[in-house]
Amino acid sequence: MPLDRRDFLKAGAAGALLLGGVPVDGWARRNRRALAVPLASGGAFAEGIAAGAPKPLGIVLWTRLSGAGAGDRRLRLEVAHDRGFRRTVLRRDVVARGGADGTVKVRVEGRRILAPGQEYFYRFATRGSHSEVGRFRTLVPPDSRAPVRIGFFSCQDWQAGYFGAHRALAAEPDLDFVVCLGDYIYERNFYAGPRRDTLGANHDGEVQTLDEYRSKYRQYKSDADLRAMHATHALYAMWDDHEVEDNYTANLPGEATSQVRVPFGQRRANGYRAFAEYQPEDFMGTGTRLYRNLRLGRNAELFLLDERQYRDDQPCGDRAAVPCPEADAPGRTLLGAEQKAWFKRSLQASQARWKLIANPLMMMSLDTAPNTPFLKDDWDGYGAERRELGEHLRQKGIADVAYVTGDIHTFFAGEVTPSGRGADAVATEFVTGSVTSLGIPETVSGDEGARNAITPEEAYAVTQNVRTVNPHIKYDEQRSRGYGVVEARDRELLVRYVAVQAAPVRSTQGRTLARFRVASGTPRIQVL
């Protein structure tokens, strides 16, 4: 229930004493600072709640307070073992910052508050209202042998369709957490579909200023299915390009806008700041460093890569489906020197059975004809660095490596070689289809705005070309929308693709599209 002012203040005093594992006076100082901020007496939590960046003893909790006036406002955060909040482990005053668009983001951690591998519930409250109840699970301890289950998704254009895949993802049992592989928002309209997006100065869906990027996140988080996923599973959020601008590279714009209203450097800063404000991520002490690794017990370690912020420009003018010798030029980088060195070093040091790599861009080659890559914006445009990473795996004897990938709006599964082609596999790769964004058949036909005009025969022809030219790809399904689930066990990796009927129908029922198995010790995919 909402708290009255007296209960709110009494709970604040008690909250400082409940936070073991951190010096009590530190928490008391934080609570004193929070108590100096006016208590929110009203407002709403229209964008829901979210948990993210889970650790064995920590979690980031997020919400946004709207309709409570300008300036900072104080809220109450509660965390409990049970959904009814009878066994509360934390009550804490937190502040919705007016300068951060009313968002709240707080890390809860401490051995006396949280335990590894456990389920918890949380909520935020003002004096007169409260948020919905959210759920999260802390990570398993480093010595755990329990299976690890991770959901993964990418590419959810608002106009292209409904977010029913997220309702199905919310219903997935026993996930440890979910990873967004990028393109959580789209900075402009790309696809005609059942929903309108009229944000931006020109009401064409394109956002460039900070306030416009914030409005885009508010729009996306207004979707009930997306909010349901956030309320059920903790998230590790990664960005790709559409969080800023289509196909941008480091400090270079993607030239995707017809009317530049903000210099690109400022536009990128606006996109990064809105991402940081609206995602349950913890950037404390890291600036905009997104890449990191997480030990998930003995069975898995997850590596999250940033494949936008440090890269060289795309080769050959980023033209699709043309030969491009420049793509394999030595010295070209997708990761940047510092991230690449960290990645190689961390892979070699990993003691986990499975090395899972959250990889926004497809590592395997996707050719339309021999040695003619379809895209230059993914690893096909950075062949020398791909080869370097693949040879590193081979030379150092690093086994059981699997990439989980987004971006290309298509379900693929296959085997990764140093060249991206051929049969000398060193890893496997599982590419999820999009939540809504349209895929290869629509792109090839030129009918991206008329998805249902693509006939099954046309889609079949595209599929057959992919399999013929790219034998390292063992599975592809190009018309479905959905997500993936990966499960790391001691002796095997299991992957499941789930499809949800897409636009123009809103469906929340998932169906299993495909299942895969990889046995430990061999980079070969079994299609089950």
C-alpha positions in Angstrom: 0.0 0.0 0.0 1.1 3.6 -0.4 2.8 5.0 2.6 1.6 8.0 4.6 4.2 10.6 5.5 4.7 9.3 9.1 5.2 5.7 7.9 7.5 7.0 5.2 9.8 8.8 7.6 9.8 6.0 10.2 10.7 3.5 7.5 13.5 5.7 6.3 15.1 5.7 9.7 14.8 1.9 10.0 16.1 1.4 6.5 19.6 2.8 7.4 19.9 0.0 10.0 18.9 -2.8 7.8 21.7 -2.4 5.3 24.4 -4.7 6.6 27.6 -5.3 4.7 27.9 -1.5 4.1 29.0 0.9 6.8 25.8 2.0 8.5 26.9 5.6 8.7 27.3 5.7 4.9 23.8 4.6 4.5 22.6 7.0 7.1 24.3 9.9 5.2 22.6 8.8 2.0 19.2 8.7 3.8 19.8 12.1 5.4 20.5 13.5 1.9 17.3 11.8 0.6 15.3 13.1 3.5 16.3 16.7 2.5 14.4 16.2 -0.8 10.7 16.8 -0.8 8.5 13.7 -0.4 6.6 12.8 -3.5 2.9 13.0 -2.6 1.6 11.9 -6.0 2.7 11.1 -9.5 2.7 7.8 -11.5 5.1 5.1 -12.5 3.9 5.0 -16.1 7.1 3.5 -17.5 7.1 0.7 -15.1 10.0 -0.7 -13.2 13.2 -2.6 -14.1 16.0 -4.5 -12.6 19.4 -4.9 -14.2 23.1 -5.7 -14.0 22.6 -8.5 -11.5 25.5 -9.9 -9.5 25.6 -12.6 -6.8 25.2 -9.9 -4.1 23.9 -6.9 -6.1 21.3 -5.5 -8.4 20.4 -2.2 -10.0 16.8 -1.1 -9.6 15.1 1.5 -11.9 11.9 3.4 -12.2 10.7 6.8 -13.4 8.3 9.1 -11.5 6.1 11.3 -13.7 3.4 13.9 -12.9 4.9 14.9 -9.6 6.1 18.4 -10.6 9.5 19.7 -11.5 12.7 19.1 -9.4 13.8 16.1 -7.3 11.3 14.0 -5.4 11.8 11.4 -2.7 10.5 7.8 -3.1 10.5 4.7 -1.0 12.2 1.5 -2.3 11.4 -1.9 -0.8 13.0 -5.2 -1.5 11.6 -8.5 -0.1 11.8 -12.2 -0.3 8.1 -12.4 -1.1 5.7 -10.7 -3.4 3.5 -9.6 -0.4 6.5 -7.8 1.2 6.1 -9.7 4.6 9.8 -10.6 4.6 11.4 -7.3 3.7 15.2 -7.1 3.5 15.5 -3.4 2.5 13.6 -0.2 2.9 15.4 2.8 1.6 14.8 6.4 0.6 15.7 7.1 -3.0 15.5 10.2 -5.2 13.9 10.7 -8.6 16.1 13.3 -10.2 14.5 16.1 -12.1 17.7 16.6 -14.1 17.5 12.9 -15.2 14.0 13.2 -16.5 12.5 11.9 -13.2 14.4 8.5 -13.4 15.7 6.6 -10.4 18.5 4.2 -10.6 20.0 2.7 -7.4 22.4 -0.3 -6.8 21.3 -2.5 -3.9 24.1 -4.7 -2.6 25.4 -6.3 0.5 25.8 -9.8 2.0 23.2 -9.1 4.7 20.6 -7.9 2.1 21.0 -10.3 -0.8 22.1 -13.9 -1.2 23.4 -15.5 -4.4 21.0 -17.4 -6.7 17.9 -16.2 -4.9 14.6 -14.6 -6.1 13.5 -11.2 -4.7 10.7 -8.7 -5.2 10.8 -4.9 -5.2 8.6 -1.9 -5.6 8.7 1.9 -5.3 6.2 4.1 -3.6 5.2 7.8 -3.0 3.0 8.9 -0.2 -0.1 8.3 -2.4 0.8 5.7 -5.0 3.1 2.8 -5.7 4.6 1.0 -8.7 3.8 -2.5 -9.7 5.9 -5.2 -8.1 9.0 -6.4 -9.9 11.0 -9.6 -9.6 14.7 -10.4 -10.1 17.1 -13.2 -9.4 20.7 -12.7 -8.2 23.5 -14.5 -10.0 24.6 -17.9 -8.8 27.9 -18.0 -6.8 31.2 -18.6 -8.6 31.4 -22.3 -7.4 27.8 -23.2 -8.5 27.3 -26.1 -10.8 23.7 -25.2 -11.5 22.6 -24.8 -15.2 22.5 -21.1 -16.3 19.6 -19.9 -18.5 19.7 -16.6 -20.3 17.1 -15.0 -22.6 18.3 -12.8 -25.5 16.7 -10.4 -27.9 17.3 -7.4 -30.2 15.8 -5.0 -32.7 12.4 -3.7 -31.7 11.2 -1.0 -34.0 8.1 0.6 -32.7 6.3 1.1 -36.0 7.1 -2.4 -37.4 4.8 -4.2 -34.9 3.8 -5.1 -31.4 6.1 -6.3 -28.6 4.2 -9.5 -27.9 7.6 -11.4 -27.9 8.3 -9.7 -24.6 5.1 -11.1 -23.0 6.2 -14.5 -24.1 9.7 -13.9 -22.8 8.2 -12.7 -19.4 6.5 -16.1 -19.2 9.8 -18.0 -19.6 10.4 -20.0 -16.4 13.7 -20.1 -14.6 15.7 -17.5 -16.5 18.6 -16.1 -14.6 18.4 -12.9 -16.6 17.8 -11.5 -20.1 20.3 -9.7 -22.4 19.3 -7.0 -24.9 21.8 -7.3 -27.8 21.1 -3.8 -29.0 18.5 -1.7 -30.9 16.3 -1.3 -27.9 14.9 1.8 -29.5 15.0 3.1 -33.1 16.1 6.7 -33.5 13.8 7.2 -36.6 11.1 5.4 -38.5 12.4 2.5 -40.7 9.3 0.4 -41.4 5.7 1.1 -42.0 3.5 -1.0 -39.7 0.5 -1.0 -37.4 1.8 1.6 -34.9 2.6 5.3 -35.5 5.7 7.1 -34.3 5.4 10.8 -34.6 8.1 11.9 -32.1 10.8 14.4 -32.9 10.8 18.0 -34.0 9.4 17.1 -37.5 6.9 14.5 -36.1 8.5 11.9 -38.3 9.9 9.7 -35.5 13.4 10.9 -35.7 15.1 12.0 -32.5 18.3 14.0 -32.1 18.1 16.1 -28.9 18.4 14.7 -25.4 14.7 15.4 -24.6 13.8 13.7 -27.9 15.8 10.6 -27.0 14.1 10.5 -23.6 10.7 10.7 -25.3 11.6 7.7 -27.4 12.4 5.6 -24.3 9.2 6.8 -22.7 7.3 5.7 -25.8 8.9 2.2 -25.8 8.4 1.7 -22.1 4.7 2.6 -22.5 4.3 -0.8 -24.1 2.7 -3.2 -21.5 4.4 -6.3 -22.9 7.9 -4.7 -22.7 7.1 -3.6 -19.1 6.0 -7.2 -18.3 9.4 -8.5 -19.3 11.2 -5.9 -17.3 9.0 -6.7 -14.2 9.9 -10.4 -14.4 13.5 -10.7 -15.4 16.6 -8.6 -14.7 18.3 -7.2 -17.8 21.8 -6.7 -19.1 21.4 -4.0 -21.7 23.8 -3.4 -24.6 23.6 -0.9 -27.4 24.1 -1.2 -31.1 23.6 1.6 -33.6 19.9 2.7 -33.3 20.3 3.9 -29.8 22.1 6.8 -31.5 22.0 6.7 -35.4 21.8 3.9 -37.9 25.2 2.5 -38.8 27.3 5.1 -37.1 30.9 4.2 -36.2 32.7 5.7 -33.3 32.8 9.4 -34.0 31.4 9.2 -37.5 27.7 9.6 -38.3 25.9 6.9 -40.3 24.5 9.5 -42.7 21.1 8.2 -42.0 19.3 11.5 -41.4 18.1 13.8 -44.1 18.0 16.9 -41.8 20.8 17.3 -39.3 19.6 19.4 -36.4 22.3 18.4 -33.9 26.1 18.0 -34.5 26.8 14.2 -34.5 29.1 14.3 -31.4 26.3 15.9 -29.4 23.7 13.6 -30.8 25.8 10.6 -29.8 26.2 12.1 -26.3 22.5 12.6 -26.1 21.8 9.0 -27.1 24.3 7.6 -24.6 22.9 9.7 -21.8 19.3 8.8 -22.4 20.4 5.1 -22.6 22.1 5.5 -19.2 19.1 7.2 -17.7 16.5 4.7 -18.9 18.2 1.4 -18.7 18.9 -0.5 -15.4 22.6 -0.3 -16.0 25.4 0.7 -13.7 28.0 3.0 -15.3 29.5 4.1 -12.0 33.3 4.5 -12.4 33.2 3.3 -16.0 32.1 6.4 -18.0 30.6 4.9 -21.2 32.4 1.6 -21.0 29.8 -1.1 -21.7 32.0 -4.2 -22.3 32.6 -6.5 -19.3 32.5 -10.2 -18.3 30.4 -12.0 -15.7 31.2 -15.4 -14.1 28.0 -17.4 -13.9 29.1 -20.3 -11.7 31.3 -23.1 -13.1 29.2 -23.6 -16.2 29.4 -20.2 -17.9 31.0 -16.9 -18.2 29.3 -14.1 -20.2 31.3 -11.6 -22.2 29.4 -8.5 -23.4 31.0 -6.5 -26.3 30.6 -2.9 -27.5 30.8 -3.0 -31.2 30.0 0.6 -32.0 32.0 3.0 -29.8 35.6 2.1 -30.9 35.4 0.8 -34.4 36.7 1.9 -37.8 34.4 3.1 -40.5 32.6 0.5 -42.7 34.6 -0.5 -45.8 33.5 0.1 -49.4 31.1 2.8 -48.5 29.0 0.3 -46.6 27.5 -1.0 -49.9 25.6 -4.2 -49.6 26.2 -7.4 -51.6 29.3 -6.2 -53.5 32.9 -7.7 -53.4 35.0 -5.7 -51.0 38.8 -6.6 -50.6 39.1 -3.6 -48.3 37.0 -5.5 -45.7 40.0 -7.8 -45.0 42.7 -5.1 -44.8 45.0 -5.6 -41.8 44.7 -3.2 -39.0 41.0 -2.5 -39.4 39.2 -2.9 -36.0 35.7 -3.4 -34.8 36.5 -3.6 -31.1 39.3 -1.1 -30.7 42.7 -2.0 -29.3 41.9 -1.8 -25.6 38.6 -3.8 -25.8 40.2 -6.4 -28.0 43.2 -6.9 -25.7 40.8 -7.2 -22.7 38.6 -9.7 -24.6 41.5 -12.0 -25.7 43.0 -11.8 -22.2 39.7 -12.6 -20.5 38.8 -15.5 -22.8 42.2 -17.1 -22.1 41.8 -16.6 -18.3 38.3 -18.0 -18.1 37.8 -21.1 -16.0 34.1 -21.5 -16.9 33.0 -24.4 -19.1 31.1 -22.3 -21.6 32.3 -18.9 -22.8 29.2 -17.1 -24.0 29.8 -13.9 -26.0 27.0 -11.4 -26.2 27.8 -10.1 -29.7 25.6 -7.4 -31.2 26.8 -8.1 -34.8 27.0 -11.4 -36.7 30.4 -13.1 -36.6 29.7 -15.7 -39.3 29.9 -14.6 -42.9 26.7 -14.1 -44.8 27.5 -14.1 -48.5 25.1 -13.6 -51.4 27.7 -15.1 -53.8 31.1 -16.6 -53.0 33.2 -14.0 -51.1 30.6 -11.4 -51.6 29.3 -10.4 -48.1 25.7 -9.2 -47.8 26.6 -6.5 -45.2 29.8 -4.6 -44.3 28.5 -3.2 -41.0 29.0 -6.5 -39.2 32.1 -8.7 -38.8 32.3 -9.3 -42.6 33.6 -5.7 -42.8 36.4 -6.4 -40.3 37.8 -9.7 -41.6 41.4 -9.4 -40.3 40.3 -8.8 -36.7 37.8 -11.7 -37.0 40.6 -13.9 -38.1 42.9 -12.7 -35.3 40.2 -13.6 -32.7 39.5 -17.0 -34.3 43.2 -17.9 -34.4 43.6 -16.8 -30.8 40.9 -19.4 -29.8 42.7 -22.1 -31.8 46.3 -21.3 -30.7 45.4 -20.9 -27.0 43.2 -24.0 -26.9 40.1 -22.0 -25.8 37.2 -24.4 -26.3 33.4 -24.2 -25.8 32.9 -20.7 -27.1 29.5 -19.6 -28.3 28.4 -16.3 -29.7 24.8 -15.1 -29.1 24.0 -12.4 -31.6 21.4 -9.9 -32.7 21.1 -7.1 -35.3 20.2 -8.9 -38.5 16.5 -9.6 -37.8 16.9 -13.3 -38.7 17.3 -16.6 -36.9 20.6 -18.2 -37.8 22.7 -20.9 -36.2 26.1 -22.1 -37.4 29.8 -22.6 -36.9 32.3 -19.8 -36.6 35.7 -20.1 -38.4 38.6 -17.7 -38.3 37.7 -16.5 -41.9 34.0 -16.5 -41.2 33.7 -19.2 -43.9 34.7 -22.8 -44.4 34.7 -25.8 -42.1 37.6 -25.2 -39.6 35.2 -24.1 -36.8 36.5 -22.7 -33.5 33.2 -21.6 -32.0 29.4 -21.7 -32.6 27.0 -18.8 -33.1 23.3 -18.4 -32.4 21.6 -15.3 -34.0 18.2 -14.3 -32.8 15.4 -12.9 -34.9 14.1 -9.5 -34.1 11.3 -8.6 -31.7 9.6 -6.6 -34.5 12.1 -5.2 -37.1 11.7 -6.6 -40.6 14.1 -9.0 -42.1 16.1 -10.2 -45.1 13.1 -11.3 -47.4 11.5 -7.8 -47.0 14.9 -6.1 -47.6 15.6 -8.2 -50.7 12.1 -7.7 -52.2 12.1 -3.9 -51.5 8.8 -4.3 -49.7 9.9 -3.5 -46.2 6.7 -1.6 -45.6 4.5 -4.4 -46.8 5.7 -7.5 -44.9 2.7 -9.7 -45.8 3.3 -9.1 -49.5 6.3 -11.5 -49.4 5.2 -14.9 -50.7 6.4 -18.2 -49.2 8.0 -19.0 -52.5 10.1 -15.8 -52.4 11.2 -16.4 -48.8 12.1 -20.0 -49.7 14.3 -18.9 -52.6 16.2 -16.5 -50.3 16.6 -19.2 -47.7 18.0 -21.7 -50.3 20.5 -19.2 -51.5 21.8 -18.6 -47.9 22.2 -22.3 -47.3 23.9 -22.9 -50.7 26.5 -20.1 -50.5 27.0 -20.3 -46.7 27.4 -24.0 -45.7 28.8 -23.0 -42.3 25.2 -21.8 -41.5 23.4 -24.9 -40.4 20.0 -23.3 -39.8 18.1 -20.2 -40.9 14.5 -19.0 -40.6 14.0 -15.5 -42.0 10.3 -14.6 -41.6 9.6 -15.1 -37.9 10.0 -12.6 -35.1 11.0 -13.6 -31.5 13.9 -14.3 -29.2 16.3 -17.0 -28.0 17.1 -18.8 -24.8 20.5 -20.3 -24.1 21.2 -22.9 -21.3 24.7 -23.7 -20.2 25.2 -27.1 -18.6 28.3 -29.0 -17.6 28.6 -31.1 -20.7 26.3 -29.4 -23.2 24.9 -26.1 -24.4 21.2 -26.0 -25.3 19.6 -23.2 -27.4 16.0 -22.7 -28.2 14.5 -20.2 -30.6 11.0 -18.9 -29.9 8.7 -17.2 -32.5 5.7 -15.0 -31.9 3.2 -14.0 -34.6 4.2 -10.5 -35.7 2.3 -7.5 -37.2 -0.4 -6.8 -38.0 -1.6 -9.1 -35.3 -0.7 -8.6 -31.6 0.1 -12.1 -30.3 1.8 -13.0 -27.0 1.9 -16.8 -27.5 5.4 -18.1 -28.2 6.1 -21.3 -30.1 9.3 -23.2 -30.3 10.9 -22.6 -33.7 14.0 -24.7 -33.3 16.2 -26.4 -30.8 20.0 -26.9 -30.8 22.7 -28.8 -28.9 26.4 -28.3 -28.7 28.4 -31.0 -26.9 31.3 -29.8 -24.8 34.6 -30.1 -26.6 33.4 -29.7 -30.2 32.3 -26.5 -32.0 29.6 -28.3 -33.9 25.9 -27.7 -33.8 23.3 -30.4 -33.6 19.8 -29.3 -34.8 17.4 -31.2 -32.6 
